[in-house]
Amino acid sequence: MCRISRTTNHTLCYGKEQNFDKSIEIIGIKCNVSSSISVTSLINSTFKWFEKLYVLVDNTEVLLYKEIVDTPIEECIKVIQINLIGTFLFCKAVLPYME
């Protein structure tokens, strides 16, 4: 789940709505960060919702707690797809909106 936010008059904080002068609106959108189609769709939806993009925060990661000799190549590829390729896909999808 990706959390995306913009400034509004209301925000949802820990399940309670709170009023602030400058609060943040958060929306949740499911995204497969290793899929170019999914990432592009998320960024397009975000731009349509907020109309501007100023910053990208990508803190998606997976970790393996195994010895290398005990790690199947499929698990290693999954880590690379999410941690490296996912970051690349987000940067590639968001940069045209930030120019």
PyMOL commands that set and color helices and strands:
alter all, ss='L'
color gray80, all
select helices_A, chain A and resi 36-50+68-70+73-98
alter helices_A, ss='H'
color red, helices_A
select strands_A, chain A and resi 2-13+16-29
alter strands_A, ss='S'
color yellow, strands_A
deselect
rebuild
show_as cartoon
